[in-house]
Amino acid sequence: MNFFLLIITMLVVLGANDHLFAQKRTTTALRDTVLLEQLMRKQLDKFGSVLANAQKHRVQILYTQIDRDKQNRPSFRSFSYRLDPREYYYPASTTKLPTALLALEKMNRLKLKNKYLPMRIDSTRPDQTPVTGDSSSADGNASVAQYVKKIFLVSDNDAHNRLLEFVTPDTLNKALYAKGFTNVKINRRLGIGATMTQDSYMNPLRIYAEDGKTVLYSQTASSPTMQYKFDVRDLKQGKGVIKRGALVNEPIDFTESNYVSLETLQRILQTVLFPEIMPRTAQFNLTPEDYDLVYSSMAKFPRESRFPRYADTTQYYDRYVKFAMNGNSREPMPSHIRVFNKVGDAYGYVIENAYVVDFKKNIEFFVSAVIYANEDEIFNDEKYEYDTVSFPFLGNLGDMLYKYEAERKRTITPVLTKFAKYQAFPPLSEQKR
C-alpha cells in the first residue's frame, strides 16, 4: 500500500510541475541562436556598432514566432541572441507588468469584482506618503484599475509603488514562483530613490465600497521577510555613481535591486496574452473584465485614454512607451498596428517586452530585448545614450523583425479577432472609464 501511495504522490508532483518541464523543453529544444545575428549582420549600417560591442552594451534579445494550427491555436518558436539569465541587467519598469497582474489577481482572491473600488493608502513612517484620491480618475478615487491603466499607458512609477504596497513583495514573489516564474525578484519601489530600509516597510491601506464609506478590506503595515538568492553575475557595474549630488568613485551595487530574466519577462507576457494555451498552474487568476482592462491599457496610445487623460501629445506621443516599432520616432503609429507591451528604462538600460500585431497583414510576434548605453560608466548622472544608441537599436530591431514576419511563409493565416477589438477605441467623449 505504501508503495502505491508513493507512486501516486510522485505522479501528482510531476503533474503539478509539468509546466516547468514543458517550458524547459520549449526554450531549449526549439531555440535558434543564429537567425537574429544573421539578420542583423545583413544591416550593419543599423546594427554594426552594437554588434561590435555587444558585451559592452549587454545586449540580449528573445524573438518568438507564432504559428497557428487549423483551430487557430498558437504555438511558439523562439530565437535568441546573447540570452543569459545570469547576466544581470536592471529591469526598471518592466517589473510593473507582474505587479499589475497580481494586484488584479489579489482583488479576485478578496472577491472584490469591481477593480475601481476606492483605495486609500495611509502612512506610518516619515518617508511614506498617503493617498486619499486620484484626480485623473473618472470619480476622483484611486483604485487598482486606475493604477493598472497608468502603468501600461505611460509607465507611471507611483502606480506601481501603490500596487506593490497592496500586493506586498512577499505575496507577489511567492505567487510568481508558484506559477513557475522563478528568475524574478520584485521588492523595490521605483522612481523615488528609496533605500532598502525604506522599501522594507509597506503602507497600510483600505478598500471601500462604491459609497466611499464602507470598508471592504483593510490591510495593516507590513515588512517583507523573504530572502533571495540567485546565481547572477555583474551585480556591481560601472566605475562611479552620483549619490546625494556628489560623485562616488565606486561601482553601483545592484545586489538589493529588482531582478527578472528577459526570458521570464516574455513568458509572463505570453501567459497573460495567451492563457488558453498555458498550463492552469501558470495562468493568472483574472476575470474577462480584467483581461479586457489589461489588453486595452497595453494597446492604447496615451492620446486615446480619457481617464487618465494625456492631452500633451508632444510629451505623450504614440511611441512614448512603445520602443519596438521605429524607436523614438514622434510620428503617429497606424491604428492597424498595436503593441501589447511593457517597457523599462533606467540607469542606462532600456528594455522592451512586446507582442506586436498588425491586423492588416495578419502579422504577430513577440520581441523582448535589453540594451545598455552608459559611455562614461557613471550612474545617476543622467548622461545615457538612449537617443543615439538604445532607442534607434530597439526601433530598428522591431522594424527588422516586422519586415521578416511580413515575408515569412505561414501554412495557416492567423485569425486575430481576439485582439482586433483593440485596433480602434471609441471617441474620448464616449469613454466612461
MOGIKA-V226855 format. One record per residue. N is the residue number from 1. RES is the residue in one small letter. PHI is phi as a letter, one per 30 degrees, with the letter a starting at -180 (999 if undefined). OMEGA is omega as a letter, one per 20 degrees, with the letter a starting at -180 (NA if undefined). BURIAL is # if it has 24 or more other ideal C-beta (glycine too) atoms within 12 Angstrom, else .. Layout:
n=N res=RES phi=PHI omega=OMEGA burial=BURIAL
n=N res=RES phi=PHI omega=OMEGA burial=BURIAL
This chain:
n=1 res=m phi=999 omega=r burial=.
n=2 res=n phi=d omega=r burial=.
n=3 res=f phi=d omega=a burial=.
n=4 res=f phi=d omega=r burial=.
n=5 res=l phi=d omega=r burial=.
n=6 res=l phi=d omega=r burial=.
n=7 res=i phi=d omega=a burial=.
n=8 res=i phi=d omega=r burial=.
n=9 res=t phi=d omega=r burial=.
n=10 res=m phi=d omega=r burial=.
n=11 res=l phi=d omega=r burial=.
n=12 res=v phi=d omega=a burial=.
n=13 res=v phi=d omega=r burial=.
n=14 res=l phi=d omega=r burial=.
n=15 res=g phi=d omega=a burial=.
n=16 res=a phi=d omega=a burial=.
n=17 res=n phi=c omega=a burial=.
n=18 res=d phi=d omega=a burial=.
n=19 res=h phi=d omega=r burial=#
n=20 res=l phi=d omega=r burial=#
n=21 res=f phi=d omega=r burial=.
n=22 res=a phi=d omega=r burial=.
n=23 res=q phi=d omega=a burial=#
n=24 res=k phi=d omega=r burial=.
n=25 res=r phi=d omega=a burial=.
n=26 res=t phi=d omega=a burial=#
n=27 res=t phi=d omega=r burial=#
n=28 res=t phi=c omega=a burial=.
n=29 res=a phi=d omega=a burial=.
n=30 res=l phi=c omega=a burial=.
n=31 res=r phi=d omega=r burial=#
n=32 res=d phi=c omega=a burial=.
n=33 res=t phi=c omega=a burial=.
n=34 res=v phi=c omega=a burial=.
n=35 res=l phi=e omega=a burial=#
n=36 res=l phi=e omega=r burial=#
n=37 res=e phi=d omega=r burial=#
n=38 res=q phi=e omega=a burial=.
n=39 res=l phi=d omega=a burial=#
n=40 res=m phi=d omega=a burial=#
n=41 res=r phi=d omega=r burial=.
n=42 res=k phi=d omega=r burial=.
n=43 res=q phi=b omega=a burial=.
n=44 res=l phi=d omega=r burial=.
n=45 res=d phi=d omega=a burial=.
n=46 res=k phi=c omega=a burial=#
n=47 res=f phi=c omega=a burial=#
n=48 res=g phi=e omega=a burial=.
n=49 res=s phi=d omega=a burial=#
n=50 res=v phi=d omega=r burial=#
n=51 res=l phi=d omega=a burial=#
n=52 res=a phi=d omega=a burial=.
n=53 res=n phi=b omega=a burial=.
n=54 res=a phi=d omega=a burial=#
n=55 res=q phi=d omega=r burial=.
n=56 res=k phi=e omega=a burial=.
n=57 res=h phi=d omega=r burial=#
n=58 res=r phi=h omega=a burial=#
n=59 res=v phi=d omega=r burial=#
n=60 res=q phi=b omega=r burial=#
n=61 res=i phi=b omega=r burial=#
n=62 res=l phi=b omega=a burial=#
n=63 res=y phi=c omega=a burial=#
n=64 res=t phi=b omega=r burial=#
n=65 res=q phi=d omega=r burial=#
n=66 res=i phi=b omega=r burial=#
n=67 res=d phi=b omega=a burial=.
n=68 res=r phi=c omega=r burial=.
n=69 res=d phi=c omega=a burial=.
n=70 res=k phi=d omega=r burial=.
n=71 res=q phi=c omega=r burial=.
n=72 res=n phi=i omega=r burial=.
n=73 res=r phi=d omega=a burial=.
n=74 res=p phi=d omega=r burial=#
n=75 res=s phi=b omega=a burial=.
n=76 res=f phi=c omega=r burial=#
n=77 res=r phi=b omega=a burial=.
n=78 res=s phi=c omega=r burial=#
n=79 res=f phi=b omega=a burial=#
n=80 res=s phi=b omega=r burial=#
n=81 res=y phi=b omega=r burial=#
n=82 res=r phi=h omega=r burial=#
n=83 res=l phi=d omega=a burial=#
n=84 res=d phi=a omega=a burial=#
n=85 res=p phi=d omega=a burial=#
n=86 res=r phi=d omega=r burial=.
n=87 res=e phi=d omega=a burial=#
n=88 res=y phi=d omega=r burial=#
n=89 res=y phi=b omega=r burial=#
n=90 res=y phi=d omega=a burial=#
n=91 res=p phi=d omega=r burial=#
n=92 res=a phi=h omega=a burial=#
n=93 res=s phi=d omega=r burial=#
n=94 res=t phi=d omega=r burial=#
n=95 res=t phi=d omega=r burial=#
n=96 res=k phi=d omega=r burial=#
n=97 res=l phi=d omega=r burial=#
n=98 res=p phi=d omega=r burial=#
n=99 res=t phi=d omega=r burial=#
n=100 res=a phi=d omega=a burial=#
n=101 res=l phi=d omega=a burial=#
n=102 res=l phi=d omega=r burial=#
n=103 res=a phi=d omega=r burial=#
n=104 res=l phi=d omega=r burial=#
n=105 res=e phi=d omega=r burial=#
n=106 res=k phi=d omega=r burial=#
n=107 res=m phi=e omega=r burial=#
n=108 res=n phi=d omega=r burial=.
n=109 res=r phi=d omega=r burial=.
n=110 res=l phi=d omega=a burial=#
n=111 res=k phi=i omega=r burial=.
n=112 res=l phi=c omega=a burial=#
n=113 res=k phi=d omega=a burial=.
n=114 res=n phi=d omega=a burial=#
n=115 res=k phi=d omega=r burial=#
n=116 res=y phi=c omega=r burial=#
n=117 res=l phi=e omega=a burial=#
n=118 res=p phi=e omega=r burial=#
n=119 res=m phi=c omega=r burial=#
n=120 res=r phi=b omega=a burial=#
n=121 res=i phi=c omega=a burial=#
n=122 res=d phi=c omega=r burial=.
n=123 res=s phi=b omega=r burial=.
n=124 res=t phi=b omega=a burial=.
n=125 res=r phi=b omega=a burial=.
n=126 res=p phi=e omega=a burial=.
n=127 res=d phi=d omega=r burial=.
n=128 res=q phi=c omega=r burial=#
n=129 res=t phi=b omega=r burial=.
n=130 res=p phi=d omega=r burial=.
n=131 res=v phi=b omega=r burial=#
n=132 res=t phi=c omega=a burial=.
n=133 res=g phi=a omega=r burial=.
n=134 res=d phi=b omega=a burial=#
n=135 res=s phi=d omega=a burial=.
n=136 res=s phi=d omega=a burial=#
n=137 res=s phi=d omega=a burial=#
n=138 res=a phi=d omega=a burial=.
n=139 res=d phi=c omega=r burial=#
n=140 res=g phi=i omega=a burial=.
n=141 res=n phi=c omega=r burial=#
n=142 res=a phi=d omega=a burial=#
n=143 res=s phi=a omega=r burial=#
n=144 res=v phi=e omega=a burial=#
n=145 res=a phi=d omega=a burial=#
n=146 res=q phi=d omega=r burial=#
n=147 res=y phi=d omega=r burial=#
n=148 res=v phi=d omega=r burial=#
n=149 res=k phi=d omega=a burial=#
n=150 res=k phi=d omega=r burial=#
n=151 res=i phi=d omega=a burial=#
n=152 res=f phi=d omega=a burial=#
n=153 res=l phi=d omega=a burial=#
n=154 res=v phi=b omega=r burial=#
n=155 res=s phi=h omega=a burial=#
n=156 res=d phi=d omega=a burial=#
n=157 res=n phi=d omega=a burial=#
n=158 res=d phi=d omega=r burial=#
n=159 res=a phi=d omega=r burial=#
n=160 res=h phi=d omega=a burial=#
n=161 res=n phi=d omega=a burial=#
n=162 res=r phi=d omega=r burial=#
n=163 res=l phi=d omega=r burial=#
n=164 res=l phi=d omega=r burial=#
n=165 res=e phi=d omega=r burial=#
n=166 res=f phi=d omega=a burial=#
n=167 res=v phi=d omega=a burial=#
n=168 res=t phi=i omega=a burial=#
n=169 res=p phi=e omega=a burial=#
n=170 res=d phi=d omega=r burial=#
n=171 res=t phi=d omega=a burial=#
n=172 res=l phi=d omega=a burial=#
n=173 res=n phi=d omega=r burial=#
n=174 res=k phi=d omega=r burial=.
n=175 res=a phi=d omega=r burial=#
n=176 res=l phi=d omega=r burial=#
n=177 res=y phi=d omega=a burial=#
n=178 res=a phi=d omega=r burial=#
n=179 res=k phi=d omega=r burial=#
n=180 res=g phi=j omega=r burial=#
n=181 res=f phi=c omega=a burial=#
n=182 res=t phi=c omega=a burial=#
n=183 res=n phi=d omega=a burial=#
n=184 res=v phi=a omega=r burial=#
n=185 res=k phi=b omega=r burial=#
n=186 res=i phi=b omega=a burial=#
n=187 res=n phi=b omega=a burial=#
n=188 res=r phi=b omega=r burial=#
n=189 res=r phi=d omega=a burial=#
n=190 res=l phi=b omega=r burial=#
n=191 res=g phi=i omega=a burial=.
n=192 res=i phi=b omega=r burial=.
n=193 res=g phi=i omega=a burial=.
n=194 res=a phi=d omega=r burial=#
n=195 res=t phi=d omega=r burial=.
n=196 res=m phi=d omega=r burial=.
n=197 res=t phi=d omega=r burial=.
n=198 res=q phi=d omega=r burial=#
n=199 res=d phi=d omega=r burial=#
n=200 res=s phi=d omega=r burial=#
n=201 res=y phi=b omega=r burial=#
n=202 res=m phi=c omega=a burial=#
n=203 res=n phi=d omega=r burial=#
n=204 res=p phi=d omega=a burial=#
n=205 res=l phi=a omega=r burial=#
n=206 res=r phi=b omega=r burial=#
n=207 res=i phi=c omega=a burial=#
n=208 res=y phi=c omega=r burial=#
n=209 res=a phi=d omega=a burial=.
n=210 res=e phi=e omega=a burial=.
n=211 res=d phi=d omega=r burial=.
n=212 res=g phi=i omega=a burial=.
n=213 res=k phi=b omega=a burial=.
n=214 res=t phi=d omega=a burial=.
n=215 res=v phi=d omega=r burial=.
n=216 res=l phi=c omega=a burial=#
n=217 res=y phi=a omega=r burial=#
n=218 res=s phi=b omega=a burial=.
n=219 res=q phi=b omega=a burial=#
n=220 res=t phi=d omega=r burial=.
n=221 res=a phi=d omega=a burial=.
n=222 res=s phi=b omega=r burial=#
n=223 res=s phi=b omega=r burial=.
n=224 res=p phi=d omega=r burial=#
n=225 res=t phi=b omega=a burial=.
n=226 res=m phi=d omega=r burial=.
n=227 res=q phi=c omega=a burial=.
n=228 res=y phi=c omega=r burial=#
n=229 res=k phi=b omega=r burial=.
n=230 res=f phi=b omega=r burial=#
n=231 res=d phi=d omega=a burial=.
n=232 res=v phi=b omega=r burial=#
n=233 res=r phi=c omega=r burial=.
n=234 res=d phi=i omega=r burial=#
n=235 res=l phi=d omega=r burial=.
n=236 res=k phi=c omega=a burial=.
n=237 res=q phi=b omega=r burial=#
n=238 res=g phi=i omega=a burial=#
n=239 res=k phi=b omega=r burial=.
n=240 res=g phi=a omega=r burial=.
n=241 res=v phi=b omega=r burial=#
n=242 res=i phi=d omega=r burial=.
n=243 res=k phi=b omega=a burial=.
n=244 res=r phi=h omega=r burial=.
n=245 res=g phi=i omega=a burial=.
n=246 res=a phi=b omega=r burial=.
n=247 res=l phi=d omega=r burial=.
n=248 res=v phi=c omega=a burial=.
n=249 res=n phi=d omega=r burial=.
n=250 res=e phi=a omega=a burial=.
n=251 res=p phi=d omega=r burial=.
n=252 res=i phi=d omega=a burial=#
n=253 res=d phi=c omega=a burial=.
n=254 res=f phi=c omega=a burial=#
n=255 res=t phi=e omega=a burial=.
n=256 res=e phi=c omega=a burial=.
n=257 res=s phi=d omega=r burial=#
n=258 res=n phi=d omega=a burial=#
n=259 res=y phi=a omega=r burial=#
n=260 res=v phi=a omega=r burial=#
n=261 res=s phi=d omega=a burial=#
n=262 res=l phi=d omega=r burial=#
n=263 res=e phi=d omega=r burial=#
n=264 res=t phi=d omega=r burial=#
n=265 res=l phi=e omega=a burial=#
n=266 res=q phi=d omega=r burial=#
n=267 res=r phi=d omega=r burial=#
n=268 res=i phi=d omega=r burial=#
n=269 res=l phi=d omega=r burial=#
n=270 res=q phi=d omega=a burial=#
n=271 res=t phi=d omega=a burial=#
n=272 res=v phi=d omega=r burial=#
n=273 res=l phi=d omega=a burial=#
n=274 res=f phi=b omega=a burial=#
n=275 res=p phi=d omega=a burial=#
n=276 res=e phi=d omega=r burial=.
n=277 res=i phi=c omega=a burial=#
n=278 res=m phi=c omega=r burial=#
n=279 res=p phi=e omega=a burial=#
n=280 res=r phi=e omega=a burial=.
n=281 res=t phi=d omega=a burial=.
n=282 res=a phi=c omega=a burial=#
n=283 res=q phi=d omega=r burial=#
n=284 res=f phi=d omega=a burial=#
n=285 res=n phi=d omega=a burial=#
n=286 res=l phi=b omega=r burial=#
n=287 res=t phi=d omega=r burial=.
n=288 res=p phi=e omega=r burial=.
n=289 res=e phi=d omega=r burial=.
n=290 res=d phi=d omega=r burial=#
n=291 res=y phi=e omega=r burial=#
n=292 res=d phi=d omega=r burial=#
n=293 res=l phi=d omega=a burial=#
n=294 res=v phi=d omega=a burial=#
n=295 res=y phi=d omega=a burial=#
n=296 res=s phi=d omega=r burial=#
n=297 res=s phi=d omega=r burial=#
n=298 res=m phi=d omega=a burial=#
n=299 res=a phi=d omega=a burial=#
n=300 res=k phi=d omega=r burial=#
n=301 res=f phi=d omega=a burial=#
n=302 res=p phi=e omega=a burial=#
n=303 res=r phi=d omega=a burial=#
n=304 res=e phi=c omega=a burial=#
n=305 res=s phi=c omega=r burial=#
n=306 res=r phi=c omega=r burial=#
n=307 res=f phi=b omega=j burial=#
n=308 res=p phi=d omega=a burial=#
n=309 res=r phi=c omega=r burial=#
n=310 res=y phi=b omega=a burial=#
n=311 res=a phi=d omega=a burial=.
n=312 res=d phi=d omega=a burial=.
n=313 res=t phi=d omega=r burial=.
n=314 res=t phi=d omega=r burial=.
n=315 res=q phi=c omega=a burial=.
n=316 res=y phi=c omega=r burial=#
n=317 res=y phi=d omega=a burial=.
n=318 res=d phi=e omega=a burial=#
n=319 res=r phi=c omega=a burial=#
n=320 res=y phi=e omega=r burial=#
n=321 res=v phi=b omega=r burial=#
n=322 res=k phi=b omega=a burial=#
n=323 res=f phi=d omega=a burial=#
n=324 res=a phi=d omega=a burial=#
n=325 res=m phi=c omega=r burial=#
n=326 res=n phi=i omega=r burial=#
n=327 res=g phi=h omega=a burial=#
n=328 res=n phi=c omega=r burial=#
n=329 res=s phi=d omega=r burial=.
n=330 res=r phi=c omega=r burial=.
n=331 res=e phi=d omega=r burial=.
n=332 res=p phi=d omega=r burial=.
n=333 res=m phi=d omega=r burial=#
n=334 res=p phi=d omega=a burial=.
n=335 res=s phi=d omega=a burial=.
n=336 res=h phi=d omega=r burial=.
n=337 res=i phi=c omega=r burial=#
n=338 res=r phi=b omega=r burial=#
n=339 res=v phi=b omega=r burial=#
n=340 res=f phi=c omega=a burial=#
n=341 res=n phi=a omega=r burial=#
n=342 res=k phi=b omega=a burial=#
n=343 res=v phi=c omega=r burial=#
n=344 res=g phi=a omega=r burial=#
n=345 res=d phi=a omega=r burial=#
n=346 res=a phi=a omega=r burial=#
n=347 res=y phi=h omega=a burial=#
n=348 res=g phi=j omega=r burial=#
n=349 res=y phi=c omega=r burial=#
n=350 res=v phi=b omega=a burial=#
n=351 res=i phi=b omega=r burial=#
n=352 res=e phi=b omega=r burial=#
n=353 res=n phi=b omega=a burial=#
n=354 res=a phi=b omega=r burial=#
n=355 res=y phi=c omega=a burial=#
n=356 res=v phi=c omega=a burial=#
n=357 res=v phi=b omega=r burial=#
n=358 res=d phi=c omega=a burial=#
n=359 res=f phi=d omega=r burial=#
n=360 res=k phi=d omega=a burial=.
n=361 res=k phi=c omega=a burial=.
n=362 res=n phi=h omega=r burial=#
n=363 res=i phi=c omega=r burial=#
n=364 res=e phi=a omega=r burial=#
n=365 res=f phi=a omega=r burial=#
n=366 res=f phi=c omega=r burial=#
n=367 res=v phi=b omega=r burial=#
n=368 res=s phi=b omega=a burial=#
n=369 res=a phi=a omega=r burial=#
n=370 res=v phi=b omega=r burial=#
n=371 res=i phi=b omega=a burial=#
n=372 res=y phi=c omega=r burial=#
n=373 res=a phi=b omega=a burial=#
n=374 res=n phi=b omega=a burial=#
n=375 res=e phi=e omega=a burial=.
n=376 res=d phi=d omega=r burial=.
n=377 res=e phi=h omega=r burial=#
n=378 res=i phi=c omega=r burial=#
n=379 res=f phi=c omega=r burial=#
n=380 res=n phi=i omega=r burial=#
n=381 res=d phi=c omega=r burial=.
n=382 res=e phi=h omega=r burial=.
n=383 res=k phi=c omega=a burial=.
n=384 res=y phi=c omega=a burial=#
n=385 res=e phi=c omega=r burial=#
n=386 res=y phi=d omega=a burial=#
n=387 res=d phi=d omega=a burial=.
n=388 res=t phi=c omega=a burial=.
n=389 res=v phi=b omega=a burial=#
n=390 res=s phi=d omega=a burial=#
n=391 res=f phi=d omega=r burial=#
n=392 res=p phi=e omega=r burial=#
n=393 res=f phi=d omega=a burial=#
n=394 res=l phi=d omega=r burial=#
n=395 res=g phi=d omega=r burial=#
n=396 res=n phi=d omega=r burial=#
n=397 res=l phi=d omega=r burial=#
n=398 res=g phi=d omega=r burial=#
n=399 res=d phi=d omega=r burial=#
n=400 res=m phi=d omega=a burial=#
n=401 res=l phi=d omega=r burial=#
n=402 res=y phi=d omega=r burial=#
n=403 res=k phi=d omega=r burial=.
n=404 res=y phi=d omega=r burial=#
n=405 res=e phi=d omega=r burial=#
n=406 res=a phi=d omega=a burial=.
n=407 res=e phi=c omega=a burial=.
n=408 res=r phi=d omega=a burial=#
n=409 res=k phi=d omega=r burial=.
n=410 res=r phi=c omega=r burial=.
n=411 res=t phi=d omega=a burial=.
n=412 res=i phi=b omega=r burial=.
n=413 res=t phi=d omega=a burial=.
n=414 res=p phi=d omega=r burial=#
n=415 res=v phi=c omega=a burial=.
n=416 res=l phi=c omega=a burial=#
n=417 res=t phi=d omega=a burial=.
n=418 res=k phi=e omega=a burial=#
n=419 res=f phi=c omega=a burial=#
n=420 res=a phi=d omega=a burial=.
n=421 res=k phi=d omega=a burial=.
n=422 res=y phi=c omega=r burial=#
n=423 res=q phi=d omega=r burial=#
n=424 res=a phi=b omega=a burial=.
n=425 res=f phi=c omega=r burial=#
n=426 res=p phi=d omega=r burial=.
n=427 res=p phi=e omega=a burial=.
n=428 res=l phi=e omega=a burial=.
n=429 res=s phi=d omega=a burial=.
n=430 res=e phi=c omega=a burial=.
n=431 res=q phi=d omega=a burial=.
n=432 res=k phi=c omega=a burial=.
n=433 res=r phi=b omega=NA burial=#
